[in-house]
Amino acid sequence: MGLPSSSTPYLLLIFLCLLNVSTINSSKPSTEEAVFFGGKIPALYVIGDSLVDSGNNNYLATKIKANFLPYGSDFEGGKPTGRFSNGKTIADYIAINYGLPLVPAYMGLSEEQKNNISTGINYASASCGVFIGTGKLLGKCLSMCVQIDLLSETIENNLKKKFKTESALSKHLAESLFMTAIGINDYVFFYNKLLDANAFANTLLHEFLIQIQRLYDLGARKFFINNLKPLGCYPNIIANIIIPGGGCNDKLNRAVAIYNDKLRNSLPFMKQKFPDSSFLYSDYFNFMLGLRASSSKMNTTSPCCPSVYDGGKTTSCTPGSGSCKVPQTHIFFDPFHPTQWANQMYSVGCFKEKKVCQVV
């Protein structure tokens, strides 16, 4: 499958910048930076995929949904919400760490609710990605571009009613946190071993940075950038390879890591381009690798749901699936998504240990 088209001059610019990235000073963040934007934000706006979808796909004509048990079995009330986990997502824990309510799914809000919410909205959509065509074979989903279109509509149609002056609205947007966790589905649907991993990463990064520019133009100044997970270590991938000891598809992980390195290295240049912006980089890739390596008493290779995993033929948890009795003994809840326990460990690593997340 061919790649979406891209701009050669822009990619050349990225390439030239990355050649010089080793000269950038990688000093530790200051004490003020270490508390991540002062420790207080008025709102969290989420752009992403199923890792952080809080229920948008419930309202879309797609096969990719999580609005049935055992999804949500450990969430508040023990009911499914559309989150692809037994409980909270990493976006939920980010909100909790900033003292904010859990961010609601845009598609589930009435117009009145949109007019009254000023603590953030979640636009994430499972199976979608940065590229417009990602995930479309499975039904409707909201690409990164569409999610930002909806954010733009929120600002124009709803937030302008909540904040009566342009300066008040600008202040709200500038102080809010804009989280992105998207891109892995672009690898799932478009990347294959016949493609050059470096060229693919450049194309994906090019499209991603265009959308970051759009967020900035809308008023975003504080960015929480989550890198891509180690896809080669997820149950639906390792079930199809034969490696003693439950090893990973290292070639696929290396391809994803190329993108992650380019993403991380591009952020200082983005900060220079937007001098009043701040970027918090979340190394989710190495967090998950570390969690997998250090959890000797955990099940690190099979999902909790379905409880009887058939070696990869079943690629998801379905309404008829049974699940393990204790999800806390698993890193993965279904073949593609982490358990609430893993998401909570991410929160600890990011906000308490300050190892996973770093202000650029």
C-alpha positions as CSV (number, residue, x, y, z in Angstrom):
1,M,0.0,0.0,0.0
2,G,1.5,3.3,-1.0
3,L,2.1,6.2,1.3
4,P,0.0,9.4,1.3
5,S,1.6,12.2,-0.6
6,S,3.9,14.7,1.1
7,S,5.9,17.8,0.5
8,T,9.5,17.0,-0.5
9,P,10.9,20.5,0.4
10,Y,9.4,20.2,3.9
11,L,10.9,16.8,4.4
12,L,14.3,18.1,3.3
13,L,14.0,20.8,5.9
14,I,13.3,18.2,8.6
15,F,16.2,16.1,7.4
16,L,18.6,19.0,7.5
17,C,17.4,20.0,11.0
18,L,17.9,16.4,12.3
19,L,21.4,16.3,11.0
20,N,22.3,18.9,13.5
21,V,20.2,17.6,16.4
22,S,23.2,16.1,18.3
23,T,24.5,19.6,18.9
24,I,21.5,20.7,20.9
25,N,22.1,21.0,24.6
26,S,20.1,18.3,26.3
27,S,20.4,19.7,29.8
28,K,18.0,18.6,32.6
29,P,14.8,20.6,33.0
30,S,14.8,23.4,35.6
31,T,12.9,23.0,38.9
32,E,10.0,25.0,37.4
33,E,9.9,22.9,34.3
34,A,10.0,19.7,36.3
35,V,6.5,20.3,37.8
36,F,5.2,20.5,34.2
37,F,3.8,23.9,33.4
38,G,3.6,25.0,37.0
39,G,1.5,22.1,38.1
40,K,-1.8,23.8,37.2
41,I,-3.8,24.1,33.9
42,P,-7.4,25.1,33.4
43,A,-8.2,22.5,30.8
44,L,-7.0,19.4,28.9
45,Y,-7.8,18.9,25.3
46,V,-7.0,15.4,23.9
47,I,-6.2,14.5,20.3
48,G,-5.5,10.8,19.8
49,D,-6.5,7.2,19.0
50,S,-7.8,4.3,21.0
51,L,-5.1,4.7,23.7
52,V,-7.0,7.7,24.9
53,D,-10.4,7.5,23.3
54,S,-13.0,8.1,26.1
55,G,-16.0,7.1,24.0
56,N,-16.1,9.0,20.7
57,N,-16.2,5.8,18.7
58,N,-19.5,4.9,20.5
59,Y,-21.2,7.4,18.2
60,L,-19.5,6.5,14.9
61,A,-20.4,3.8,12.3
62,T,-17.4,1.6,13.0
63,K,-16.5,-1.9,14.0
64,I,-14.0,-0.5,16.5
65,K,-15.9,0.1,19.7
66,A,-15.4,-0.6,23.4
67,N,-18.9,0.1,24.7
68,F,-19.5,-3.3,26.1
69,L,-18.3,-5.4,29.1
70,P,-15.7,-6.5,30.1
71,Y,-14.4,-3.0,28.9
72,G,-14.9,-0.6,31.8
73,S,-15.3,-3.4,34.4
74,D,-13.0,-1.5,36.8
75,F,-14.0,2.0,35.7
76,E,-16.2,4.1,38.0
77,G,-19.5,2.2,38.4
78,G,-18.1,-0.8,36.6
79,K,-19.7,0.2,33.3
80,P,-18.2,0.4,29.8
81,T,-17.7,4.0,28.5
82,G,-15.9,3.4,25.2
83,R,-12.5,3.3,26.8
84,F,-10.3,0.5,25.4
85,S,-9.3,-0.8,28.9
86,N,-10.8,-2.2,32.0
87,G,-10.5,1.2,33.6
88,K,-8.9,4.6,33.2
89,T,-6.6,5.6,30.3
90,I,-3.4,7.6,30.4
91,A,-5.4,10.7,29.5
92,D,-7.6,10.2,32.5
93,Y,-4.5,10.0,34.8
94,I,-3.1,13.2,33.2
95,A,-6.4,15.0,34.1
96,I,-6.3,13.5,37.6
97,N,-2.7,14.7,38.2
98,Y,-3.8,18.3,37.2
99,G,-6.8,18.2,39.5
100,L,-9.2,18.2,36.5
101,P,-12.4,16.1,35.9
102,L,-12.0,13.2,33.5
103,V,-12.3,14.7,30.0
104,P,-15.5,13.8,28.2
105,A,-15.8,12.5,24.7
106,Y,-16.8,15.3,22.2
107,M,-19.3,13.1,20.3
108,G,-21.3,12.4,23.4
109,L,-21.9,16.0,24.4
110,S,-25.0,18.0,23.8
111,E,-24.6,21.6,22.5
112,E,-25.6,22.9,25.9
113,Q,-22.9,20.8,27.5
114,K,-20.3,22.0,25.0
115,N,-21.2,25.6,25.9
116,N,-20.7,25.0,29.6
117,I,-17.5,22.9,29.6
118,S,-14.2,24.8,30.2
119,T,-12.1,22.0,31.6
120,G,-11.4,20.3,28.3
121,I,-12.8,17.9,25.8
122,N,-11.5,14.6,24.3
123,Y,-11.6,14.2,20.5
124,A,-9.7,11.0,20.3
125,S,-10.9,8.3,18.0
126,A,-10.0,4.6,18.0
127,S,-8.4,3.1,14.8
128,C,-7.7,6.6,13.3
129,G,-4.3,8.2,12.8
130,V,-2.4,11.1,11.4
131,F,-3.0,10.1,7.8
132,I,-6.5,10.8,6.5
133,G,-7.0,7.3,5.2
134,T,-5.9,5.4,8.3
135,G,-8.5,3.1,9.8
136,K,-11.2,3.8,7.2
137,L,-11.4,0.1,6.1
138,L,-13.0,-0.6,9.5
139,G,-15.6,2.2,9.3
140,K,-15.8,5.8,10.3
141,C,-13.2,7.4,12.6
142,L,-11.9,10.8,13.3
143,S,-8.4,11.5,11.8
144,M,-6.1,13.9,13.5
145,C,-7.1,16.6,11.0
146,V,-10.8,16.0,11.7
147,Q,-10.3,16.1,15.4
148,I,-8.6,19.5,15.1
149,D,-11.5,20.6,12.9
150,L,-13.8,19.7,15.7
151,L,-11.6,21.6,18.2
152,S,-11.8,24.6,16.0
153,E,-15.6,24.4,15.9
154,T,-15.6,24.1,19.7
155,I,-13.6,27.3,20.0
156,E,-15.7,29.2,17.6
157,N,-19.2,27.9,18.5
158,N,-18.8,27.1,22.3
159,L,-15.8,28.6,24.0
160,K,-16.5,32.0,22.6
161,K,-19.8,31.9,24.4
162,K,-18.1,30.8,27.7
163,F,-15.3,33.5,27.5
164,K,-16.8,36.8,26.6
165,T,-13.6,38.5,25.5
166,E,-10.9,37.5,23.0
167,S,-8.3,38.1,25.6
168,A,-10.0,35.8,28.1
169,L,-10.4,33.1,25.5
170,S,-6.7,33.4,24.3
171,K,-5.6,33.2,27.9
172,H,-7.6,30.0,28.5
173,L,-6.2,28.4,25.4
174,A,-2.6,29.4,26.1
175,E,-2.8,28.0,29.6
176,S,-4.6,24.8,28.7
177,L,-2.7,21.5,27.9
178,F,-3.1,20.0,24.5
179,M,-2.3,16.3,24.5
180,T,-1.5,14.3,21.3
181,A,-1.3,10.5,21.4
182,I,-1.7,9.4,17.8
183,G,0.3,7.8,14.9
184,I,0.6,4.1,15.7
185,N,-2.4,3.1,13.6
186,D,-0.6,4.7,10.6
187,Y,2.0,2.0,11.1
188,V,-0.7,-0.7,11.5
189,F,-2.5,0.2,8.3
190,F,0.2,1.6,6.0
191,Y,3.6,0.4,7.1
192,N,5.1,-2.9,5.7
193,K,8.5,-4.4,5.4
194,L,8.7,-3.3,1.7
195,L,8.8,0.3,2.7
196,D,11.8,2.3,3.8
197,A,11.4,2.9,7.5
198,N,13.2,6.3,7.5
199,A,11.1,7.6,4.6
200,F,7.9,6.5,6.2
201,A,8.8,8.2,9.5
202,N,9.7,11.4,7.6
203,T,6.3,11.4,5.9
204,L,4.4,10.7,9.1
205,L,6.3,13.4,11.0
206,H,5.6,15.9,8.2
207,E,1.9,15.3,8.4
208,F,2.0,15.4,12.2
209,L,3.8,18.7,12.4
210,I,1.3,20.3,10.0
211,Q,-1.4,19.5,12.6
212,I,0.7,20.8,15.5
213,Q,1.0,24.1,13.5
214,R,-2.8,24.1,13.2
215,L,-3.1,23.7,17.0
216,Y,-0.7,26.5,17.6
217,D,-2.7,28.7,15.2
218,L,-5.8,28.0,17.1
219,G,-4.2,29.2,20.3
220,A,-2.5,26.2,21.8
221,R,0.8,26.9,23.6
222,K,1.3,24.0,25.9
223,F,1.7,20.6,24.2
224,F,1.9,17.1,25.7
225,I,3.4,14.9,23.0
226,N,3.1,11.2,23.5
227,N,5.3,9.1,21.3
228,L,4.3,5.8,19.7
229,K,4.1,2.5,21.6
230,P,6.4,-0.5,20.8
231,L,4.0,-2.2,18.5
232,G,6.2,-5.2,18.0
233,C,5.7,-6.3,21.6
234,Y,1.9,-6.2,21.6
235,P,0.0,-9.5,21.9
236,N,-1.6,-9.3,18.4
237,I,1.9,-8.9,16.9
238,I,3.9,-11.4,19.0
239,A,1.3,-14.1,18.6
240,N,2.2,-14.3,15.0
241,I,6.0,-14.7,15.4
242,I,7.9,-17.6,16.8
243,I,10.5,-16.4,19.3
244,P,11.5,-18.3,22.5
245,G,10.6,-16.5,25.7
246,G,7.9,-14.3,24.2
247,G,10.2,-12.0,22.3
248,C,9.1,-9.0,20.3
249,N,9.1,-8.2,16.6
250,D,12.3,-6.1,16.8
251,K,12.2,-5.0,13.2
252,L,8.8,-3.4,13.7
253,N,9.9,-1.8,16.9
254,R,13.0,-0.4,15.2
255,A,10.8,1.2,12.5
256,V,8.6,2.8,15.2
257,A,11.6,3.9,17.1
258,I,12.9,5.8,14.1
259,Y,9.8,7.9,14.0
260,N,9.9,8.5,17.8
261,D,13.5,9.7,17.6
262,K,12.6,12.1,14.7
263,L,9.6,13.3,16.7
264,R,11.6,14.0,19.8
265,N,14.4,15.7,17.9
266,S,11.9,17.9,16.0
267,L,10.5,19.5,19.2
268,P,13.4,21.9,19.9
269,F,13.0,23.2,16.4
270,M,9.2,23.6,16.9
271,K,9.9,25.5,20.1
272,Q,12.3,27.8,18.3
273,K,9.6,28.3,15.6
274,F,7.0,29.1,18.3
275,P,9.0,30.9,21.0
276,D,6.0,31.2,23.3
277,S,5.3,27.5,23.3
278,S,6.3,24.6,25.6
279,F,6.5,20.9,24.7
280,L,6.3,18.0,27.2
281,Y,7.6,14.8,25.5
282,S,6.3,11.5,26.8
283,D,8.4,8.5,26.1
284,Y,5.6,5.9,26.1
285,F,7.7,3.6,23.9
286,N,10.4,3.0,26.4
287,F,8.0,3.1,29.3
288,M,6.1,0.1,27.9
289,L,9.4,-1.8,27.1
290,G,10.6,-1.1,30.6
291,L,7.3,-2.2,32.1
292,R,7.4,-5.4,30.1
293,A,11.0,-6.2,31.1
294,S,10.6,-5.4,34.8
295,S,7.3,-7.1,35.5
296,S,8.5,-10.6,36.2
297,K,5.3,-11.6,38.0
298,M,3.0,-10.1,35.4
299,N,1.6,-11.6,32.2
300,T,3.4,-9.6,29.6
301,T,2.5,-11.4,26.4
302,S,-1.2,-12.4,26.6
303,P,-4.2,-10.1,27.0
304,C,-6.7,-10.2,29.9
305,C,-9.5,-10.2,27.3
306,P,-10.2,-12.6,25.7
307,S,-9.2,-14.8,28.6
308,V,-8.5,-17.7,26.2
309,Y,-6.2,-16.2,23.6
310,D,-6.1,-18.2,20.4
311,G,-2.7,-17.2,19.1
312,G,-3.7,-14.1,17.2
313,K,-6.8,-15.3,15.3
314,T,-8.9,-13.3,17.7
315,T,-7.6,-9.7,17.4
316,S,-9.9,-8.0,19.9
317,C,-12.1,-8.3,22.9
318,T,-15.8,-8.9,21.9
319,P,-19.1,-8.7,23.7
320,G,-19.0,-12.5,24.2
321,S,-15.4,-12.6,25.4
322,G,-14.5,-13.7,28.9
323,S,-11.7,-11.9,30.7
324,C,-9.2,-12.8,33.3
325,K,-10.3,-12.5,36.9
326,V,-7.5,-10.1,38.0
327,P,-6.6,-7.6,35.3
328,Q,-3.9,-6.2,37.6
329,T,-1.8,-9.3,36.7
330,H,-1.7,-8.3,33.0
331,I,0.0,-5.4,31.2
332,F,-2.5,-5.8,28.3
333,F,-6.2,-5.8,28.7
334,D,-6.9,-6.7,25.1
335,P,-4.5,-7.6,22.3
336,F,-3.8,-3.9,21.5
337,H,-4.4,-1.9,24.7
338,P,-3.0,-1.7,28.2
339,T,-4.8,-2.4,31.5
340,Q,-5.7,0.3,34.0
341,W,-2.8,-1.0,36.1
342,A,-0.3,-0.3,33.3
343,N,-1.9,3.2,32.7
344,Q,-1.5,3.9,36.4
345,M,2.1,2.9,36.3
346,Y,2.6,5.3,33.4
347,S,1.1,8.1,35.6
348,V,3.6,7.3,38.3
349,G,6.5,7.2,35.9
350,C,5.5,10.5,34.3
351,F,4.3,12.7,37.2
352,K,5.9,11.2,40.3
353,E,9.2,9.7,39.2
354,K,9.5,12.2,36.3
355,K,11.3,9.6,34.2
356,V,8.8,9.1,31.4
357,C,8.0,12.7,30.7
358,Q,10.4,15.6,30.0
359,V,9.9,19.2,29.2
360,V,11.7,20.1,26.0
